Amino acid sequence: MSLPRISLLCAPLLCALAACSADVTPAPAPTATPAVAGAASNALKIQPEDFPSLASNENLTQLAIFSTGMGDFPQRCDQLRLVKQDELSPRWSAVIARLSLTSCTREAYDDGSGYLSYAASATFKPGAVTLLDLPVLRYDEDAGEMHILRTYVIDAPLQQLLQTLRTRIEKDCEPTHRVNPSAVPTCTMEADDGTWRLTLGELNTTATLAADPDNPAHSLYSYGGGD
């Protein structure tokens, strides 16, 4: 018989959310000029598996996802904090306008154990980041000790994202498929109700391309998995 689960929102985090948000948004940009257009070409060009890490454990240098060790991941929300701007590598700190730790929850079980998860986001400066030449607006990170889902919000419709990224994802999958076809039986993305997915390895690691439900002019590229 499975134990009942109770989802608890950690009060200490709620009191600290304001302190866990850093707004470094620059003044509005002037009307585009050739110089501004040239600056856009200097955007940080990221790759499909290139992501920052937004949260930190107060007792550790870096969070350990999927670690078999004990105590590598926060067990309480008051142990978790948003990474500071100057703790990011220079390539990321230069392009992020705002950092937000949006939630932290701990699912508690009757035996006293539990599972902590959090959600954080980084809003990029306008025109500062591109993924295969597509403008990236925001990065969302949803993680726990045994799962992580990383999502980029792209300033382009889904059809354009598919044309740009689908072939790249499928091509990058091929070496893993050749080595481990039992874990990766195919490298062809499959669509389900408008969402395209490809499982890329063990722990259900999956790449997903979908329309942004909040804005049809935007699309979402997600990468992650776990137990």
C-alpha positions as CSV (number, residue, x, y, z in Angstrom):
1,M,0.0,0.0,0.0
2,S,1.5,3.4,-1.0
3,L,1.9,5.9,1.7
4,P,-0.2,9.1,1.6
5,R,1.7,12.2,0.4
6,I,1.2,15.7,1.6
7,S,2.5,18.6,-0.4
8,L,3.9,21.4,1.8
9,L,4.8,24.8,0.7
10,C,7.9,25.9,2.8
11,A,7.0,29.1,4.6
12,P,10.6,30.2,5.1
13,L,11.0,30.5,1.3
14,L,7.9,32.6,0.9
15,C,9.4,35.1,3.3
16,A,12.6,35.2,1.4
17,L,11.3,35.2,-2.2
18,A,11.8,39.0,-2.5
19,A,15.4,38.6,-1.4
20,C,15.9,35.8,-3.9
21,S,15.1,37.9,-6.9
22,A,17.7,40.1,-8.5
23,D,16.6,42.7,-11.1
24,V,19.4,44.1,-13.2
25,T,17.2,45.1,-16.2
26,P,18.9,47.8,-18.2
27,A,17.2,51.0,-19.3
28,P,15.0,50.7,-22.4
29,A,17.1,50.4,-25.6
30,P,16.9,53.3,-28.1
31,T,15.4,52.8,-31.5
32,A,17.4,50.3,-33.5
33,T,20.4,51.7,-35.4
34,P,23.2,49.9,-37.4
35,A,25.3,50.0,-34.2
36,V,22.5,48.3,-32.2
37,A,22.0,45.7,-34.9
38,G,25.7,45.0,-34.9
39,A,25.6,44.4,-31.1
40,A,22.9,41.7,-31.7
41,S,25.5,39.7,-33.6
42,N,27.5,39.6,-30.4
43,A,24.8,37.7,-28.5
44,L,25.8,34.7,-26.4
45,K,25.3,31.8,-28.8
46,I,24.3,28.7,-26.9
47,Q,23.9,25.1,-27.9
48,P,21.0,22.7,-27.2
49,E,22.5,21.2,-24.0
50,D,24.0,24.5,-22.7
51,F,22.3,25.7,-19.5
52,P,23.1,27.7,-16.5
53,S,22.4,26.4,-12.9
54,L,20.2,28.8,-10.9
55,A,19.9,27.3,-7.4
56,S,22.4,26.6,-4.7
57,N,22.6,24.7,-1.5
58,E,23.8,27.0,1.4
59,N,26.0,24.1,2.6
60,L,27.6,23.1,-0.7
61,T,29.4,24.7,-3.6
62,Q,27.1,23.2,-6.2
63,L,23.9,21.1,-6.2
64,A,24.4,17.5,-7.0
65,I,21.6,16.1,-9.2
66,F,21.2,12.3,-9.3
67,S,23.9,11.9,-6.7
68,T,24.0,8.7,-4.7
69,G,25.6,10.4,-1.8
70,M,23.7,11.6,1.2
71,G,23.2,15.3,1.9
72,D,24.2,16.6,-1.5
73,F,20.7,18.1,-2.2
74,P,18.8,20.3,0.2
75,Q,16.2,18.5,2.3
76,R,14.5,21.7,3.5
77,C,13.6,24.9,1.6
78,D,15.6,27.0,4.0
79,Q,18.7,25.2,2.8
80,L,18.0,26.3,-0.8
81,R,18.7,29.7,-2.3
82,L,18.9,31.4,-5.7
83,V,22.4,31.6,-7.1
84,K,23.8,35.1,-6.9
85,Q,24.6,37.0,-10.1
86,D,28.3,37.2,-9.4
87,E,28.4,33.4,-8.8
88,L,27.5,32.6,-12.4
89,S,30.2,32.3,-15.0
90,P,30.8,35.7,-16.8
91,R,29.2,34.4,-20.0
92,W,25.9,34.0,-18.1
93,S,26.0,36.9,-15.6
94,A,26.5,39.3,-18.5
95,V,23.3,38.3,-20.3
96,I,20.8,37.8,-17.4
97,A,18.5,40.7,-16.6
98,R,16.5,39.0,-13.7
99,L,16.8,35.9,-11.6
100,S,13.8,34.5,-9.7
101,L,13.3,31.6,-7.4
102,T,9.6,31.1,-8.0
103,S,8.8,28.2,-5.7
104,C,10.1,25.5,-3.4
105,T,8.0,22.6,-2.1
106,R,8.6,19.5,0.0
107,E,6.4,16.5,-0.5
108,A,6.3,14.8,2.9
109,Y,5.6,11.2,3.7
110,D,4.3,9.5,6.8
111,D,7.6,7.8,7.6
112,G,9.3,11.2,7.9
113,S,11.0,11.2,4.5
114,G,10.2,13.6,1.8
115,Y,11.1,15.0,-1.6
116,L,12.1,18.6,-2.2
117,S,11.7,20.4,-5.6
118,Y,12.1,24.0,-6.7
119,A,11.4,26.2,-9.7
120,A,13.7,29.1,-10.8
121,S,14.0,31.3,-13.8
122,A,16.4,33.7,-15.5
123,T,15.1,36.4,-17.8
124,F,17.7,37.4,-20.5
125,K,18.4,40.9,-21.6
126,P,16.8,41.7,-25.0
127,G,18.8,40.2,-27.9
128,A,21.5,38.9,-25.5
129,V,21.1,35.1,-26.1
130,T,20.4,33.0,-29.2
131,L,19.9,29.2,-29.6
132,L,21.0,28.3,-33.1
133,D,20.4,31.9,-34.1
134,L,16.9,31.9,-32.5
135,P,16.4,34.6,-29.8
136,V,16.0,33.2,-26.3
137,L,13.8,35.2,-23.9
138,R,14.0,33.2,-20.7
139,Y,15.4,30.0,-19.0
140,D,13.2,28.0,-16.6
141,E,14.7,25.4,-14.2
142,D,12.5,22.8,-12.4
143,A,14.5,20.3,-10.3
144,G,14.6,17.9,-7.4
145,E,17.2,15.4,-6.2
146,M,16.1,12.9,-8.8
147,H,14.8,15.0,-11.7
148,I,15.6,18.2,-13.6
149,L,13.7,19.9,-16.4
150,R,15.4,22.8,-18.2
151,T,13.3,25.0,-20.6
152,Y,14.2,27.8,-22.9
153,V,11.4,30.2,-24.0
154,I,12.2,31.0,-27.7
155,D,11.1,34.2,-29.5
156,A,9.9,32.3,-32.5
157,P,6.8,30.1,-33.4
158,L,6.9,26.4,-33.0
159,Q,7.3,25.8,-36.8
160,Q,10.4,27.9,-36.9
161,L,11.8,26.1,-33.8
162,L,11.2,22.7,-35.5
163,Q,12.9,23.8,-38.7
164,T,15.9,25.0,-36.7
165,L,16.3,22.5,-33.8
166,R,14.6,19.2,-34.7
167,T,17.3,18.1,-37.2
168,R,20.0,19.1,-34.7
169,I,18.5,17.1,-31.9
170,E,18.0,14.0,-34.1
171,K,21.6,14.2,-35.4
172,D,23.0,14.6,-31.9
173,C,21.1,11.5,-30.8
174,E,22.7,9.2,-33.4
175,P,26.0,8.3,-31.5
176,T,24.0,7.3,-28.4
177,H,21.6,5.3,-30.5
178,R,24.5,3.3,-32.1
179,V,26.1,2.6,-28.7
180,N,22.9,1.9,-26.7
181,P,19.9,1.1,-28.9
182,S,18.0,-0.5,-26.0
183,A,18.0,2.9,-24.2
184,V,17.6,5.0,-27.4
185,P,15.6,2.8,-29.9
186,T,15.1,5.7,-32.4
187,C,16.4,9.2,-33.1
188,T,13.3,10.4,-34.8
189,M,11.2,12.9,-32.9
190,E,7.6,12.0,-32.6
191,A,4.6,14.3,-32.3
192,D,1.8,14.0,-29.8
193,D,-1.0,16.6,-29.9
194,G,1.4,19.2,-31.3
195,T,4.3,18.4,-28.9
196,W,7.5,16.8,-30.4
197,R,9.5,14.5,-28.1
198,L,12.6,12.3,-28.3
199,T,13.9,10.2,-25.5
200,L,17.7,10.5,-25.5
201,G,18.9,8.1,-22.9
202,E,18.4,6.5,-19.5
203,L,16.5,8.2,-16.7
204,N,13.9,9.2,-19.3
205,T,16.0,12.1,-20.5
206,T,13.9,13.7,-23.2
207,A,14.1,16.6,-25.6
208,T,10.8,18.4,-26.2
209,L,9.7,21.1,-28.7
210,A,6.3,22.7,-28.1
211,A,4.3,25.9,-28.6
212,D,4.3,28.3,-25.6
213,P,0.8,28.0,-24.2
214,D,1.1,31.6,-22.9
215,N,2.0,33.1,-26.2
216,P,1.6,31.5,-29.7
217,A,4.3,33.7,-31.1
218,H,6.8,31.9,-28.8
219,S,7.9,28.3,-28.4
220,L,9.5,26.1,-25.8
221,Y,12.6,23.8,-26.0
222,S,12.9,21.5,-22.9
223,Y,15.5,19.0,-21.9
224,G,15.5,16.8,-18.9
225,G,14.4,13.7,-17.1
226,G,14.7,11.7,-13.9
227,D,12.9,9.1,-11.8
